[in-house]
Every structure is written in structure tokens, then in C-alpha cells.
Amino acid sequence: MGTSTLAALAGMGLFAIVVMTVVGILLAALVLSVAFRLVVGYMPSYLRALGAVVLTWIAAAVAMVLVGMVTHGSAGGLLSLLVQFLVGAAVVNYLLLAQNGSQIGYGKACVVQLIYLVIFIVLAVIFAALAAVFFGGMLAHA
């Protein structure tokens, strides 16, 4: 294989990663909107939910770097998951407002974040099962 072939394959892989990231962010905003609807009773603006997801990912990445500098091992992983949850709830409380324009409160934001994570985990398990069936079927016929 020539260098141009490897460069083309690397470019296709990078493009696939970018597409999956964008699709993941768009899906996460939809799931967050649904979780907010289940807890608060109305659907927030999709653009606000999209902003909340992006801001949560950025803030959680910064928080996890800080947690990683302080802790090591399995306790650091559990602590970073907890920090990500709490940061996500804070962003939901700050950006996604109630119908009257006030904040929903940190407790409700934690419930929204919990339902958001449960829905996302269920979707991830379903997607992983479908991918295993699809790729397992491809491997069985190879």
C-alpha cells in the first residue's frame, strides 16, 4: 500500500469520527430535551438543549482533567463520573429554564440528568447489540 492510500484511509477514518461526534451531540440534545420534558413538563428549545450538551461536555472534560490530576486509579474514574453528573446538572439548571423563565432548581436538574443518563445508557446498549448482530453476521458469512 502506498502512502496516499494510507492517507486516504486515515482521512476517511477521521471523517467518520467527526460524523459520529456530530450525530452523537445532536442525539444527546434530543435525549436531554425528552428527559427535561419528562421531569419539568414541557420541551425546551432544541438549540438551548444543544448548547447545554456542548457546554456540559466541555465543562466535564475540564473537570475530569482536574480530577485526573488529583486522583489516580479506580477511585478517580468513579469520582470523574460523579463530577460529570454534577456538572451536567448544574448546566441543565443554568441553561434550561422553566416556562416562566426561572431556573428549575438543582434537585430537578439532577433528576433530569439522571433520566438523561439512563436513556442514553439504554440507547447505547441497544446500539451495541445491533452492531454486534450486524458485524457478527458479517463475520459469520466471511
Summary of the structure (lengths in Angstrom):
residues: 142
radius of gyration: 18.8
end to end distance: 22.8
largest distance: 62.0
contacts: 374
relative contact order: 0.10
helix: 85%
strand: 1%
